[in-house]
Amino acid sequence: MQLQLQLPRDDEWKNRLFSQWTASTTSTTANGGDGGIIIFVHVPKTGGTTIRDIFSNATRFPQIRYWALYSLKHFRAAQEEVDQRLQSGPRSDYEKPILFVELHGHNTPTLVELQSTLSTWKRQALEHKIPFFVFTLLRNPVDLAVSFFNFFHVFRDPRFGPQMEPTVDNLRQTLQWNPQCLYLVKGERPYFRPDLKYNVTAQDCHHVASILQDPSVMDWVGHTDRLSTETLPLLAHLVTMTATATIDPSFTTSSNVAATRRQRHRPLSKHELDVATMDTIRTMTQLDHKLYLQTTTGTETMVP
């Protein structure tokens, strides 16, 4: 399956999106992204595992060093390397791999906590002409609720207790308030402590929306339902500097694992949800839904 990168006809937007990443590209370099840095803020169940499977594949993308961070210790080590790259001045070594950093879970800093750091990194990268790109993904709240329930409860993650049958009643018992905004504000820990009744306010989510729409912090906010047509080919374009990329998401490790799990445990389908359950999800994710809509412009999802 060949994914064609389709950018808007607005050349000004295209130039704005790629201007920093390609700031150090020259006609003599085989790979315009050499030595660049990509920061991925991975919100759970939005398609991040597919991105990891694809871009951590050294056979497919030998120019990438993929680093998934799951702890504060991991983050500090990655932070040190990013700082060293950005403070080393203009690039002189075109063999340096692209550093693809995934921030995901446990006690890694949240997007809100990283706002100042990301802004500083982007400014330093621009000053030193080092390609730099920050992105995340968001998902339709109803789709995310079903996916979250199947992955963590039906297929069973031991952190979430005993395995559950794929019923609508069980789904309703596991619903969370605005989980995407919650993750971006407070991280992953609230997911595993529902007894503490973590929640976020409209002001919290407004702050997150302002960060996601701030070009001094964020470059791209993708949507899961358009992962194959937008974000995957976009990332492939950044790391290869070609307009097309041969990526088939159906052959990723995450897809194969998901298929195996579906064979062992029947997942709950979105189509099985009744009107009352859909209304409950929408009520509990109003702030997430607003965040989802605020980061969408036309047919593309971008930082304005």
MARNULUM-874314 format. One line per 3 residues: number of its first residue (from 0); their letters; for each residue y, x, z of N, C-alpha, C. Coordinates in Angstrom, 1 decimal, padded with zeros to 4 digits. Example, Ala and Ser with C-alpha at 12.3 -4.5 7.8 and 13.67 -1.06 7.14 Angstrom:
residues 2
0	as	-005.7:013.2:007.8:-004.5:012.3:007.8:-003.3:013.2:007.8 | -002.2:012.8:007.1:-001.1:013.7:007.1:000.0:012.9:007.9
end
This chain:
residues 304
0	mql	-001.2:000.9:000.0:000.0:000.0:000.0:001.2:000.9:000.0 | 002.1:000.7:-001.0:003.3:001.5:-001.1:004.5:000.7:-000.6 | 005.2:001.2:000.4:006.3:000.5:000.9:007.6:001.0:000.3
3	qlq	008.3:000.1:-000.4:009.6:000.5:-001.1:010.7:000.2:-000.1 | 011.6:001.2:000.1:012.7:001.1:000.9:013.8:000.3:000.1 | 014.2:-000.8:000.6:015.2:-001.7:000.0:016.4:-001.8:000.9
6	lpr	017.4:-001.0:000.6:018.7:-001.1:001.3:019.6:-002.1:000.7 | 020.6:-002.6:001.5:021.6:-003.5:001.0:022.3:-002.9:-000.2 | 022.9:-003.7:-001.0:023.7:-003.2:-002.2:025.0:-002.6:-001.7
9	dde	025.4:-002.8:-000.5:026.6:-002.3:000.0:026.5:-000.8:000.2 | 027.0:000.0:-000.7:026.8:001.5:-000.7:027.5:002.1:000.6 | 028.6:001.4:001.0:029.3:001.9:002.1:028.5:001.9:003.4
12	wkn	027.7:000.7:003.5:026.8:000.6:004.6:025.7:001.7:004.6 | 025.1:001.9:003.4:024.1:002.9:003.2:024.6:004.3:003.6 | 025.8:004.6:003.1:026.3:005.9:003.4:026.6:006.1:004.9
15	rlf	027.0:005.0:005.6:027.3:005.0:007.0:026.0:005.3:007.8 | 024.9:004.6:007.3:023.6:004.7:008.0:023.1:006.1:007.9 | 023.2:006.7:006.8:022.5:008.0:006.5:023.5:009.2:006.7
18	sqw	024.7:009.0:006.9:025.7:010.1:006.9:025.4:011.1:007.9 | 025.0:010.7:009.1:024.8:011.7:010.2:023.4:012.4:009.9 | 022.4:011.6:009.6:021.1:012.2:009.4:021.1:013.2:008.3
21	tas	021.9:012.9:007.2:021.9:013.9:006.1:023.0:014.8:006.1 | 023.7:014.9:007.3:024.9:015.8:007.3:024.6:017.2:007.0 | 023.4:017.7:007.3:023.1:019.1:007.0:022.2:019.3:005.8
24	tts	022.0:018.2:005.0:021.2:018.3:003.8:021.9:019.1:002.7 | 021.1:020.0:002.1:021.7:020.7:000.9:020.7:020.6:-000.2 | 021.1:020.9:-001.4:020.3:020.7:-002.5:019.1:021.7:-002.5
27	tta	019.3:022.8:-001.7:018.2:023.8:-001.7:017.2:023.6:-000.7 | 017.3:022.6:000.2:016.3:022.3:001.2:015.3:021.3:000.7 | 014.0:021.6:000.9:013.0:020.7:000.5:012.9:019.5:001.3
30	ngg	013.4:019.5:002.5:013.3:018.4:003.4:014.6:018.3:004.2 | 015.4:017.3:003.8:016.8:017.1:004.4:016.7:016.8:005.9 | 015.6:016.4:006.4:015.5:016.1:007.8:015.1:017.2:008.7
33	dgg	014.8:018.4:008.1:014.3:019.5:008.8:015.1:019.8:010.1 | 014.5:020.0:011.2:015.2:020.3:012.5:015.9:019.1:013.1 | 015.7:017.9:012.5:016.4:016.7:013.0:015.7:016.2:014.3
36	iii	016.4:015.2:014.8:015.9:014.5:016.1:015.9:013.0:015.9 | 014.8:012.4:016.2:014.7:010.9:016.2:014.4:010.4:017.6 | 015.2:009.5:018.1:014.9:009.0:019.4:014.5:007.5:019.3
39	fvh	013.3:007.1:019.8:012.8:005.8:019.6:012.7:005.2:021.0 | 013.5:004.1:021.3:013.4:003.4:022.5:012.4:002.3:022.3 | 011.2:002.4:022.9:010.0:001.6:022.6:009.9:000.4:023.6
42	vpk	010.4:-000.8:023.2:010.2:-002.0:024.0:008.8:-002.5:023.8 | 008.0:-002.7:024.9:006.6:-003.1:024.8:006.4:-004.3:023.9 | 005.3:-004.2:023.1:004.8:-005.3:022.2:005.8:-005.7:021.1
45	tgg	006.5:-004.7:020.6:007.4:-004.9:019.4:007.0:-004.2:018.2 | 005.9:-003.5:018.2:005.4:-002.7:017.1:005.5:-001.2:017.2 | 005.8:-000.8:018.4:005.9:000.7:018.7:004.7:001.5:018.5
48	tti	003.5:000.9:018.9:002.3:001.6:018.8:002.0:001.9:017.3 | 002.3:001.0:016.4:002.1:001.2:015.0:003.0:002.4:014.5 | 004.2:002.4:015.0:005.1:003.5:014.6:004.5:004.9:015.1
51	rdi	004.0:004.9:016.4:003.5:006.1:016.9:002.3:006.5:016.1 | 001.4:005.6:015.8:000.2:006.0:015.0:000.5:006.6:013.7 | 001.5:006.0:013.0:001.9:006.5:011.7:002.6:007.9:011.7
54	fsn	003.6:008.0:012.6:004.5:009.2:012.5:004.0:010.3:013.4 | 003.0:010.1:014.2:002.3:011.2:015.0:001.2:011.8:014.2 | 000.9:011.2:013.0:-000.2:011.7:012.2:000.2:013.0:011.5
57	atr	-000.2:014.1:012.0:000.2:015.4:011.5:-000.3:015.6:010.0 | -001.3:015.0:009.6:-001.8:015.1:008.2:-000.8:014.4:007.3 | -000.4:013.3:007.7:000.6:012.5:006.8:002.0:013.1:006.9
60	fpq	002.4:013.4:008.1:003.8:013.9:008.3:003.7:015.2:009.1 | 003.4:016.3:008.4:003.3:017.6:009.1:004.7:018.2:009.5 | 005.7:017.6:009.0:007.1:018.0:009.3:007.6:017.4:010.7
63	iry	006.7:016.6:011.3:007.2:015.9:012.5:006.4:016.5:013.7 | 007.1:016.7:014.8:006.5:016.9:016.1:006.8:015.6:016.9 | 005.7:014.8:017.1:005.9:013.5:017.8:005.6:013.7:019.3
66	wal	006.5:013.2:020.1:006.4:013.4:021.6:006.6:012.0:022.2 | 005.5:011.4:022.7:005.6:010.2:023.5:005.8:010.4:024.9 | 006.8:009.8:025.5:007.2:010.1:026.9:006.8:008.9:027.8
69	ysl	006.0:009.2:028.8:005.6:008.1:029.7:006.0:008.3:031.2 | 006.7:009.4:031.5:007.1:009.6:032.8:008.4:010.4:032.9 | 009.0:010.4:034.1:010.3:011.1:034.2:010.1:012.6:034.0
72	khf	008.9:013.1:034.3:008.6:014.5:034.1:008.6:014.8:032.6 | 008.0:013.9:031.8:008.0:014.1:030.4:009.4:014.0:029.8 | 010.1:013.1:030.3:011.5:012.9:029.8:012.3:014.2:030.0
75	raa	012.2:014.7:031.2:013.0:015.9:031.5:012.7:017.1:030.6 | 011.4:017.2:030.3:011.0:018.3:029.4:011.5:018.1:028.0 | 011.5:016.8:027.5:012.0:016.5:026.2:013.5:016.7:026.2
78	qee	014.2:016.2:027.3:015.6:016.4:027.4:016.1:017.8:027.3 | 015.3:018.7:027.9:015.6:020.1:027.8:015.5:020.6:026.4 | 014.5:020.2:025.7:014.3:020.7:024.3:015.4:020.1:023.4
81	vdq	015.7:018.8:023.6:016.8:018.2:022.8:018.1:019.0:023.0 | 018.4:019.2:024.3:019.7:019.9:024.7:019.7:021.3:024.0 | 018.6:022.0:024.0:018.5:023.3:023.4:018.8:023.3:021.9
84	rlq	018.2:022.3:021.3:018.4:022.2:019.8:019.9:021.9:019.5 | 020.5:020.9:020.3:021.8:020.5:020.0:022.9:021.5:020.4 | 022.6:022.4:021.3:023.5:023.4:021.8:023.4:024.7:021.1
87	sgp	022.4:024.8:020.2:022.1:026.1:019.5:023.1:026.3:018.3 | 023.9:025.3:018.0:024.8:025.5:016.9:024.2:025.1:015.6 | 024.9:025.3:014.5:024.4:025.0:013.1:023.0:025.5:012.9
90	rsd	022.2:024.8:012.2:020.8:025.2:011.9:020.7:026.4:011.0 | 019.8:027.3:011.4:019.6:028.5:010.5:018.1:028.6:010.2 | 017.3:027.8:010.9:015.8:027.8:010.7:015.4:026.5:010.1
93	yek	015.1:026.5:008.8:014.8:025.3:008.1:013.3:025.0:008.2 | 012.6:025.8:009.0:011.2:025.5:009.2:011.0:024.7:010.5 | 012.0:024.5:011.2:011.9:023.7:012.5:011.5:022.3:012.2
96	pil	010.5:021.8:012.9:010.0:020.4:012.7:011.0:019.4:013.2 | 010.9:018.2:012.6:011.7:017.0:013.2:011.1:016.7:014.5 | 011.9:016.5:015.5:011.4:016.1:016.8:011.6:014.6:016.9
99	fve	010.5:013.9:017.0:010.4:012.4:017.1:010.0:012.0:018.5 | 011.0:011.6:019.3:010.8:011.3:020.7:010.7:009.8:021.0 | 009.6:009.4:021.6:009.4:008.0:021.9:009.5:007.8:023.4
102	lhg	010.5:007.0:023.8:010.7:006.7:025.2:010.0:005.4:025.5 | 008.9:005.4:026.4:008.1:004.2:026.6:007.5:004.2:028.0 | 008.0:003.4:028.8:007.3:003.0:030.0:007.4:003.9:031.2
105	hnt	006.7:003.3:032.3:006.6:004.0:033.6:008.0:004.2:034.1 | 008.3:005.5:034.5:009.6:005.7:035.1:010.6:006.5:034.2 | 010.4:006.4:032.9:011.4:007.0:032.0:012.7:006.3:032.1
108	ptl	013.8:006.9:031.8:015.1:006.2:031.9:015.2:005.0:030.9 | 015.9:004.0:031.3:016.1:002.8:030.5:017.2:003.1:029.5 | 017.4:002.2:028.5:018.4:002.3:027.6:019.8:002.3:028.3
111	vel	020.0:001.4:029.2:021.2:001.4:029.9:021.5:002.7:030.6 | 020.5:003.3:031.2:020.7:004.6:031.9:020.9:005.7:030.9 | 020.5:005.5:029.7:020.6:006.6:028.7:021.8:006.5:027.9
114	qst	022.6:005.4:028.0:023.7:005.2:027.1:024.6:006.4:027.0 | 025.0:007.0:028.1:025.9:008.1:028.1:025.3:009.4:027.4 | 024.0:009.6:027.8:023.3:010.7:027.2:023.1:010.6:025.7
117	lst	022.7:009.5:025.2:022.6:009.3:023.8:023.9:009.5:023.1 | 024.9:009.0:023.6:026.3:009.1:023.0:026.7:010.6:022.9 | 026.4:011.3:024.0:026.7:012.8:024.0:025.8:013.5:023.0
120	wkr	024.6:013.2:022.9:023.7:013.8:022.0:024.1:013.6:020.6 | 024.5:012.4:020.3:024.9:012.0:018.9:026.2:012.8:018.5 | 027.1:012.9:019.5:028.3:013.6:019.2:028.1:015.1:019.0
123	qal	027.2:015.7:019.8:026.9:017.1:019.6:026.1:017.4:018.3 | 025.3:016.4:018.0:024.5:016.6:016.7:025.5:016.5:015.5 | 026.4:015.6:015.6:027.4:015.6:014.5:028.2:016.8:014.4
126	ehk	028.6:017.4:015.5:029.4:018.6:015.6:028.7:019.8:015.0 | 027.4:019.8:015.3:026.6:021.0:014.8:025.8:020.7:013.5 | 026.1:019.5:012.9:025.4:019.1:011.7:023.9:019.1:011.8
129	ipf	023.4:018.5:012.9:022.0:018.4:013.1:021.6:016.9:012.9 | 020.7:016.6:012.0:020.3:015.2:011.8:019.8:014.5:013.1 | 020.3:013.4:013.3:020.1:012.7:014.6:020.0:011.2:014.3
132	fvf	019.0:010.5:014.9:018.8:009.0:014.6:018.2:008.4:015.8 | 018.9:007.3:016.3:018.4:006.5:017.5:018.1:005.1:017.0 | 016.9:004.6:017.4:016.6:003.2:017.0:015.7:002.6:018.1
135	tll	015.6:001.3:017.9:014.6:000.5:018.7:014.2:-000.7:017.9 | 013.3:-001.5:018.5:012.8:-002.7:017.8:012.9:-003.9:018.8 | 013.2:-005.1:018.3:013.2:-006.3:019.1:012.2:-007.3:018.4
138	rnp	011.8:-008.3:019.1:010.8:-009.3:018.6:011.2:-010.7:018.9 | 010.8:-011.6:018.0:011.0:-013.0:018.3:010.3:-013.3:019.7 | 011.1:-013.9:020.6:010.5:-014.1:022.0:009.2:-014.9:022.1
141	vdl	009.0:-015.9:021.2:007.8:-016.6:021.3:006.6:-015.7:020.8 | 006.8:-015.0:019.7:005.8:-014.1:019.2:005.5:-013.0:020.3 | 006.5:-012.5:020.9:006.3:-011.5:021.9:005.5:-012.0:023.1
144	avs	005.8:-013.2:023.6:005.1:-013.8:024.7:003.6:-014.0:024.4 | 003.2:-014.4:023.2:001.8:-014.5:022.8:001.1:-013.2:022.7 | 001.8:-012.2:022.1:001.3:-010.9:021.9:001.1:-010.2:023.3
147	ffn	002.1:-010.3:024.1:002.0:-009.7:025.5:000.8:-010.3:026.3 | 000.7:-011.6:026.2:-000.4:-012.3:026.9:-001.8:-011.8:026.4 | -002.0:-011.8:025.1:-003.2:-011.3:024.5:-003.5:-009.9:024.9
150	ffh	-002.6:-009.0:024.7:-002.8:-007.6:024.9:-003.1:-007.2:026.4 | -002.3:-007.7:027.3:-002.4:-007.3:028.7:-003.3:-008.2:029.5 | -003.6:-009.4:029.1:-004.4:-010.3:029.9:-005.7:-010.7:029.3
153	vfr	-005.7:-011.1:028.0:-006.9:-011.5:027.3:-007.8:-010.2:027.0 | -007.1:-009.2:026.4:-007.9:-007.9:026.1:-008.0:-007.1:027.4 | -007.2:-007.4:028.4:-007.2:-006.9:029.7:-006.7:-005.4:029.8
156	dpr	-005.5:-005.4:030.5:-005.0:-004.1:031.0:-005.2:-004.2:032.5 | -005.9:-003.2:033.2:-006.2:-003.3:034.6:-005.0:-003.4:035.5 | -003.8:-003.0:035.0:-002.6:-003.1:035.8:-002.2:-004.6:036.0
159	fgp	-002.7:-005.5:035.1:-002.3:-006.9:035.2:-003.4:-007.7:035.8 | -004.4:-007.1:036.5:-005.4:-007.9:037.1:-006.6:-008.3:036.3 | -007.4:-009.3:036.7:-008.6:-009.6:036.0:-008.3:-010.2:034.6
162	qme	-009.3:-010.1:033.7:-009.2:-010.6:032.4:-009.0:-012.1:032.4 | -008.3:-012.7:031.5:-008.0:-014.1:031.4:-008.6:-014.7:030.1 | -009.0:-016.0:030.2:-009.4:-016.7:029.0:-008.1:-017.0:028.2
165	ptv	-008.3:-017.1:026.8:-007.1:-017.3:026.0:-006.7:-018.8:025.9 | -006.2:-019.3:027.0:-005.7:-020.7:027.1:-004.2:-020.8:027.2 | -003.7:-021.9:026.8:-002.3:-022.1:027.0:-001.9:-022.1:028.4
168	dnl	-002.7:-022.7:029.3:-002.4:-022.8:030.7:-002.3:-021.4:031.3 | -003.2:-020.5:030.9:-003.1:-019.1:031.4:-001.9:-018.4:030.9 | -001.5:-018.6:029.6:-000.3:-018.1:029.1:000.9:-018.5:029.9
171	rqt	001.0:-019.7:030.3:002.1:-020.2:031.0:002.2:-019.6:032.4 | 001.1:-019.2:033.0:001.1:-018.6:034.3:001.6:-017.1:034.2 | 001.6:-016.5:033.0:002.0:-015.1:032.9:003.3:-014.9:032.3
174	lqw	004.0:-016.0:031.9:005.3:-015.8:031.3:006.3:-015.1:032.2 | 007.2:-014.3:031.5:008.2:-013.6:032.2:009.6:-014.0:031.7 | 010.6:-013.9:032.5:011.9:-014.2:032.1:012.5:-013.0:031.3
177	npq	012.9:-013.3:030.1:013.7:-012.4:029.2:013.1:-010.9:029.3 | 011.8:-010.7:028.9:011.2:-009.4:029.1:011.8:-008.3:028.3 | 012.4:-008.6:027.2:012.9:-007.5:026.4:014.2:-007.0:027.0
180	cly	015.1:-007.9:027.4:016.3:-007.5:028.0:016.0:-006.8:029.4 | 015.0:-007.4:030.1:014.5:-006.8:031.3:014.1:-005.4:031.2 | 013.3:-005.1:030.1:012.9:-003.7:029.9:014.0:-002.8:029.6
183	lvk	014.9:-003.2:028.8:016.1:-002.3:028.4:017.0:-002.1:029.5 | 017.1:-003.0:030.5:017.9:-002.8:031.7:017.2:-002.1:032.8 | 016.0:-002.5:033.1:015.3:-002.0:034.3:014.0:-001.3:034.1
186	ger	013.6:-001.2:032.9:012.4:-000.4:032.6:011.1:-001.2:032.7 | 010.0:-000.5:032.7:008.7:-001.1:032.7:008.2:-001.6:034.0 | 008.6:-001.0:035.1:008.1:-001.3:036.4:008.1:-002.8:036.8
189	pyf	009.2:-003.6:036.4:009.2:-005.0:036.8:008.1:-005.8:036.1 | 007.5:-005.3:035.0:006.4:-006.0:034.3:005.2:-006.1:035.2 | 005.1:-005.1:036.1:003.9:-005.0:036.9:004.1:-005.5:038.3
192	rpd	005.3:-006.0:038.6:005.6:-006.5:040.0:006.2:-007.9:039.9 | 005.4:-008.9:039.3:006.0:-010.2:039.2:006.3:-010.8:040.5 | 005.6:-010.3:041.6:005.8:-010.9:042.9:007.2:-010.6:043.4
195	lky	007.9:-009.6:042.8:009.3:-009.3:043.3:010.3:-010.1:042.6 | 009.9:-010.9:041.6:010.8:-011.8:040.9:012.0:-011.1:040.3 | 011.7:-010.0:039.6:012.8:-009.3:038.9:013.4:-010.2:037.8
198	nvt	014.7:-010.1:037.6:015.3:-010.9:036.6:016.6:-010.1:036.1 | 017.1:-010.6:035.0:018.4:-010.0:034.5:019.4:-011.2:034.4 | 020.6:-010.8:034.3:021.7:-011.8:034.2:022.2:-011.8:032.8
201	aqd	023.0:-012.8:032.5:023.7:-012.9:031.2:024.6:-011.7:031.0 | 025.2:-011.2:032.0:026.1:-010.0:032.0:025.2:-008.8:031.6 | 024.0:-008.7:032.2:023.1:-007.5:031.9:022.8:-007.5:030.4
204	chh	022.4:-008.7:029.9:022.0:-008.7:028.5:023.2:-008.5:027.5 | 024.4:-009.0:028.0:025.6:-008.8:027.2:025.8:-007.3:027.1 | 025.6:-006.6:028.2:025.8:-005.1:028.2:024.8:-004.4:027.3
207	vas	023.6:-004.9:027.3:022.5:-004.3:026.4:022.9:-004.6:024.9 | 023.4:-005.8:024.6:023.8:-006.1:023.3:024.9:-005.2:022.8 | 025.9:-004.9:023.7:027.0:-004.0:023.3:026.5:-002.6:023.0
210	ilq	025.5:-002.2:023.8:024.9:-000.8:023.5:024.2:-000.8:022.2 | 023.4:-001.8:021.9:022.6:-001.9:020.7:023.5:-001.9:019.5 | 024.7:-002.5:019.6:025.7:-002.6:018.5:026.7:-001.5:018.5
213	dps	026.6:-000.5:019.3:027.5:000.6:019.4:027.0:001.7:018.6 | 027.7:002.0:017.5:027.3:003.1:016.6:027.4:004.5:017.2 | 028.1:004.6:018.3:028.1:005.9:019.0:026.8:006.2:019.8
216	vmd	026.0:005.1:020.0:024.8:005.2:020.7:023.5:004.9:019.8 | 023.6:003.9:019.0:022.4:003.4:018.3:022.7:003.4:016.8 | 021.6:003.7:016.0:021.7:003.7:014.6:021.0:002.5:013.9
219	wvg	020.0:002.0:014.6:019.2:001.0:013.9:018.5:000.1:015.0 | 018.5:-001.2:014.8:017.8:-002.1:015.6:016.9:-002.9:014.7 | 015.6:-002.6:014.7:014.7:-003.3:013.8:014.0:-004.5:014.4
222	htd	013.4:-005.4:013.6:012.7:-006.5:014.1:011.3:-006.4:013.7 | 010.4:-006.8:014.6:009.0:-006.6:014.4:008.5:-007.4:013.2 | 009.0:-008.6:012.9:008.5:-009.3:011.8:008.8:-008.7:010.4
225	rls	009.8:-007.7:010.4:010.1:-007.1:009.2:009.8:-005.6:009.3 | 008.9:-005.2:010.2:008.5:-003.8:010.4:008.1:-003.1:009.1 | 007.2:-003.8:008.3:006.6:-003.1:007.1:007.6:-003.0:006.0
228	tet	008.6:-003.9:006.0:009.5:-004.0:004.8:010.9:-003.3:005.1 | 011.1:-003.0:006.4:012.4:-002.4:006.8:012.2:-001.1:007.6 | 011.8:-001.2:008.8:011.8:000.0:009.7:010.8:001.1:009.2
231	lpl	009.6:000.7:008.9:008.7:001.8:008.5:009.1:002.6:007.3 | 009.5:001.9:006.2:010.0:002.7:005.0:011.3:003.4:005.3 | 012.1:002.8:006.2:013.4:003.5:006.5:013.1:004.8:007.2
234	lah	012.2:004.8:008.2:011.8:006.0:008.9:011.2:007.0:008.0 | 010.3:006.5:007.1:009.6:007.4:006.1:010.7:008.1:005.2 | 011.7:007.3:004.9:012.7:007.9:004.0:013.5:009.0:004.8
237	lvt	013.8:008.7:006.0:014.5:009.7:006.8:013.8:011.0:006.9 | 012.5:011.0:007.1:011.7:012.2:007.4:011.3:012.9:006.1 | 011.3:012.2:005.0:010.8:012.8:003.7:012.0:012.9:002.7
240	mta	013.0:012.1:002.9:014.2:012.0:002.0:013.8:011.6:000.6 | 012.7:010.7:000.5:012.4:010.1:-000.7:012.5:008.6:-000.5 | 012.7:007.8:-001.6:012.9:006.4:-001.6:011.7:005.6:-001.3
243	tat	010.5:006.2:-001.5:009.2:005.5:-001.3:008.3:006.3:-000.4 | 007.4:005.5:000.2:006.5:006.2:001.1:005.2:005.4:001.1 | 004.1:006.2:001.1:002.8:005.5:001.1:002.3:005.3:002.5
246	idp	002.6:004.1:003.0:002.2:003.8:004.4:001.5:002.4:004.4 | 000.3:002.4:004.9:-000.4:001.1:005.0:-000.6:000.9:006.5 | 000.2:000.0:007.1:000.1:-000.3:008.6:-001.3:-000.8:009.0
249	sft	-002.0:-001.4:008.0:-003.3:-002.0:008.4:-004.3:-001.0:008.7 | -004.1:000.3:008.3:-005.0:001.3:008.6:-004.6:002.2:009.7 | -003.7:001.8:010.5:-003.3:002.6:011.7:-004.3:002.4:012.8
252	tss	-004.3:003.4:013.7:-005.2:003.3:014.9:-005.0:002.0:015.7 | -003.7:001.6:015.9:-003.4:000.4:016.7:-004.0:-000.8:016.0 | -003.9:-000.9:014.6:-004.5:-002.0:013.9:-006.0:-002.1:014.1
255	nva	-006.6:-000.9:014.0:-008.1:-000.9:014.1:-008.5:-001.3:015.5 | -007.8:-000.8:016.5:-008.1:-001.1:017.9:-007.9:-002.6:018.1 | -006.8:-003.2:017.6:-006.6:-004.6:017.8:-007.7:-005.4:017.1
258	atr	-008.1:-005.0:015.9:-009.2:-005.7:015.3:-010.5:-005.7:016.1 | -010.8:-004.6:016.7:-012.0:-004.5:017.6:-011.8:-005.4:018.8 | -010.7:-005.4:019.4:-010.4:-006.3:020.5:-010.6:-007.8:020.1
261	rqr	-010.1:-008.1:018.9:-010.2:-009.5:018.5:-011.7:-009.9:018.3 | -012.5:-008.9:017.9:-013.9:-009.2:017.7:-014.6:-009.5:019.1 | -014.1:-008.8:020.1:-014.7:-008.9:021.4:-014.2:-010.1:022.2
264	hrp	-012.9:-010.3:022.0:-012.2:-011.4:022.8:-011.3:-012.2:021.9 | -011.6:-013.5:021.8:-010.7:-014.3:020.9:-009.3:-014.4:021.5 | -008.3:-014.0:020.7:-006.9:-014.1:021.2:-006.4:-015.5:021.1
267	lsk	-005.4:-015.7:021.9:-004.7:-017.0:021.7:-003.7:-016.9:020.5 | -003.7:-018.0:019.8:-002.9:-018.1:018.6:-001.6:-018.8:018.9 | -000.5:-018.4:018.3:000.8:-019.0:018.5:000.7:-020.5:018.0
270	hel	-000.2:-020.8:017.1:-000.3:-022.2:016.6:-001.0:-023.1:017.6 | -001.6:-022.5:018.6:-002.2:-023.4:019.7:-001.2:-023.8:020.7 | 000.0:-023.3:020.7:001.0:-023.7:021.7:001.5:-025.1:021.5
273	dva	001.5:-025.8:022.6:002.1:-027.2:022.5:003.6:-027.2:022.6 | 004.2:-028.3:022.4:005.7:-028.4:022.4:006.2:-028.0:023.8 | 005.6:-028.5:024.9:006.0:-028.2:026.2:006.0:-026.7:026.5
276	tmd	005.0:-026.0:026.0:004.9:-024.5:026.3:005.9:-023.8:025.4 | 006.1:-024.2:024.2:007.2:-023.6:023.4:008.5:-023.7:024.1 | 008.8:-024.9:024.6:010.1:-025.2:025.3:010.2:-024.3:026.5
279	tir	009.1:-024.1:027.2:009.1:-023.3:028.4:009.5:-021.8:028.1 | 008.8:-021.3:027.0:009.1:-019.9:026.6:010.5:-019.8:026.2 | 011.0:-020.8:025.4:012.4:-020.7:025.0:013.4:-020.7:026.1
282	tmt	013.1:-021.6:027.1:013.9:-021.6:028.3:014.0:-020.3:029.1 | 012.8:-019.7:029.2:012.7:-018.5:030.0:013.1:-017.2:029.2 | 013.4:-017.4:027.9:013.8:-016.2:027.1:015.1:-016.5:026.3
285	qld	016.0:-017.3:026.9:017.2:-017.6:026.2:018.1:-016.4:026.0 | 018.1:-015.5:027.0:018.9:-014.3:026.9:018.3:-013.3:025.8 | 016.9:-013.2:025.8:016.3:-012.4:024.8:016.5:-013.0:023.4
288	hkl	016.5:-014.3:023.3:016.7:-014.9:022.0:018.2:-014.6:021.5 | 019.1:-014.7:022.4:020.5:-014.4:022.0:020.6:-012.9:021.6 | 019.9:-012.0:022.4:020.0:-010.6:022.0:019.4:-010.4:020.6
291	ylq	018.3:-011.1:020.4:017.6:-011.0:019.1:018.6:-011.4:017.9 | 019.3:-012.5:018.1:020.2:-013.0:017.1:021.4:-012.1:017.0 | 021.9:-011.5:018.1:023.1:-010.7:018.1:022.9:-009.4:017.3
294	ttt	021.7:-009.0:017.2:021.4:-007.7:016.5:021.0:-007.9:015.1 | 021.2:-009.1:014.5:020.8:-009.4:013.2:022.0:-009.8:012.3 | 022.1:-009.1:011.2:023.2:-009.4:010.2:022.6:-009.7:008.9
297	gte	022.7:-010.9:008.4:022.1:-011.2:007.1:020.6:-011.0:007.1 | 020.1:-010.3:006.0:018.7:-010.0:005.9:018.3:-008.7:006.5 | 019.3:-008.0:007.0:019.0:-006.6:007.5:019.4:-006.6:009.0
300	tmv	018.8:-005.7:009.7:019.0:-005.5:011.1:019.6:-004.1:011.3 | 020.9:-004.1:011.7:021.6:-002.8:011.7:022.6:-002.7:012.8 | 023.1:-001.6:013.0:024.3:-001.4:013.8:025.5:-001.5:012.9
303	p	026.4:-002.4:013.2:027.6:-002.7:012.3:028.5:-001.5:012.2
end
